[in-house]
Amino acid sequence: MEAGSAIALDHDDPIARAFIEGEPLETTAVSGADSERERTLLMPIGDHGVLLIATDATPTDTDSVYPTAPAQSVDGSSALFDNANREYAEILASAAAAALDRIQKDHEIHSTREEIQRQTTELKRLSRINSTLRELNTTLLQAQTREEVYEATCANLSDIDGIELAWVGVADGSG
């Protein structure tokens, strides 16, 4: 899939729901989970995606590790990720979002600089053409003969970038 391409999000998918709602979600219903015991904390990373943190521990496995009683998850089971772990996950997600935002801004700045450089180059080219045409107009107003007009026209036009040759052809009148 190309960067920046849109995909349809299934609102019933917990990952999509966490992303759309912008709120952390704890669930067992993540596709690809090894078992019903696998618990996943889905932590949105701004508008960049979702951080998935999984464990196969059960609430009873963690009683000694998590002295605070775990909260309930959205699917009604006991949550395995206590406040400290959720806070740590939020810090990680915030740091990832900030880093991704910075990368995105750096890319935008680089693209903007390239566009400004391209426009500056084009402006300089057009300015040189304009200057050459002004000089040609001045010369043409001062010309006394057709030959002077032809010579001034060809000399000034051949000074413009991209014009290799300027030539004036005149019909000889014989038809």
C-alpha positions in Angstrom: 0.0 0.0 0.0 1.3 3.5 -0.9 2.0 6.0 1.9 -0.9 8.3 2.3 -3.4 6.1 0.7 -6.8 5.8 2.4 -8.2 2.5 3.6 -11.6 1.6 4.8 -11.8 1.0 8.6 -14.2 -1.6 10.0 -15.8 0.1 13.1 -16.2 -3.4 14.7 -12.4 -4.0 14.6 -10.9 -3.1 17.9 -7.8 -1.6 16.3 -9.9 0.6 14.0 -12.1 1.6 16.9 -9.1 2.6 19.0 -7.8 4.6 16.1 -11.1 6.3 15.2 -12.0 7.1 18.8 -8.5 8.1 19.7 -8.9 6.3 23.0 -6.9 3.4 24.5 -8.7 0.0 24.3 -7.9 -3.3 26.0 -9.3 -6.4 24.4 -8.8 -10.1 23.5 -10.5 -9.6 20.1 -7.4 -8.7 18.0 -7.1 -10.9 14.9 -4.0 -13.0 15.0 -4.1 -13.4 18.8 -2.6 -16.8 19.8 -5.3 -17.6 22.3 -8.3 -16.2 24.1 -5.8 -15.6 27.0 -3.8 -13.1 24.9 -4.7 -9.5 26.0 -3.9 -6.5 23.9 -3.7 -2.9 24.8 -4.4 -0.7 21.8 -2.9 2.7 22.2 -3.6 5.3 19.4 -0.6 7.1 18.1 -2.2 10.4 17.0 -3.3 10.2 13.4 -0.5 7.8 12.5 -1.8 4.5 13.7 -2.2 2.3 16.8 0.5 0.9 19.1 -0.4 -2.7 20.1 1.0 -4.1 23.4 0.1 -7.8 24.1 0.5 -10.2 26.9 -0.6 -13.7 27.5 -0.8 -13.3 31.3 -4.1 -13.8 33.0 -5.3 -11.5 35.8 -4.4 -14.2 38.4 -0.9 -14.4 36.9 -0.4 -10.7 37.7 -1.9 -10.4 41.1 1.6 -10.2 42.7 2.9 -8.0 40.0 0.1 -5.5 40.0 -0.9 -4.7 43.5 -3.6 -2.4 42.3 -6.8 -4.2 41.3 -7.0 -4.2 37.5 -9.8 -2.3 35.9 -12.4 -3.8 33.6 -11.6 -3.9 29.8 -14.1 -3.0 27.1 -14.9 -6.7 26.5 -15.9 -7.1 30.2 -13.0 -9.2 31.3 -10.5 -8.1 34.0 -8.0 -5.7 32.6 -4.3 -6.8 32.8 -2.8 -3.5 32.1 -2.7 -1.5 35.4 -2.5 2.2 35.6 1.3 2.3 35.6 1.5 0.1 32.5 -1.2 2.1 30.7 0.6 5.3 31.6 3.9 3.9 30.3 2.1 2.9 27.1 0.6 6.4 26.8 4.0 7.9 27.2 5.4 5.6 24.5 2.5 6.4 22.2 2.8 10.2 22.8 6.6 10.0 22.1 6.0 8.0 18.9 3.3 10.4 17.8 5.6 13.4 18.4 8.4 11.7 16.5 6.1 10.8 13.6 4.7 14.3 13.6 8.2 15.7 13.4 9.1 13.4 10.5 6.0 14.4 8.7 6.8 18.1 9.3 10.4 17.6 8.2 9.1 16.0 5.0 6.7 18.9 4.4 9.5 21.4 5.0 11.8 19.6 2.6 9.0 19.4 -0.1 8.2 23.1 0.4 11.9 24.0 0.1 12.2 22.0 -3.1 9.1 23.7 -4.5 10.4 27.2 -3.5 13.7 26.3 -5.2 11.9 25.2 -8.4 9.8 28.4 -8.4 12.9 30.6 -7.8 14.7 29.0 -10.7 11.7 29.5 -12.9 11.3 33.1 -11.8 15.0 33.8 -12.5 14.6 32.3 -16.0 11.4 34.3 -16.7 13.2 37.5 -15.4 16.1 36.9 -17.8 13.6 36.5 -20.7 11.8 39.6 -19.7 15.0 41.6 -19.5 16.1 40.3 -22.9 12.7 41.3 -24.4 13.0 44.7 -22.9 16.4 45.1 -24.4 15.1 43.9 -27.7 12.2 46.4 -27.6 14.6 49.3 -26.9 16.9 48.1 -29.8 14.0 47.7 -32.2 12.8 51.3 -31.4 16.2 52.6 -32.3 16.8 50.5 -35.5 16.9 52.4 -38.8 16.9 49.5 -41.3 15.3 46.1 -41.7 18.7 44.5 -41.4 19.2 46.2 -38.0 15.8 44.9 -36.9 16.6 41.3 -38.0 20.1 41.4 -36.5 18.9 42.8 -33.1 16.0 40.3 -33.0 18.2 37.3 -33.7 21.0 38.4 -31.3 18.6 39.1 -28.4 16.5 36.0 -28.9 19.6 33.7 -29.0 20.6 35.1 -25.6 17.5 33.5 -24.0 18.1 30.1 -22.3 16.8 27.3 -24.4 17.0 29.2 -27.7 20.0 27.9 -29.7 19.3 29.8 -32.9 17.2 32.7 -34.1 16.9 33.3 -37.8 14.7 35.6 -39.9 13.7 34.4 -43.3 12.3 36.8 -45.9 10.4 35.8 -49.0 12.2 37.0 -52.1 9.0 38.1 -53.7 9.1 35.7 -56.7 6.4 33.7 -55.1 
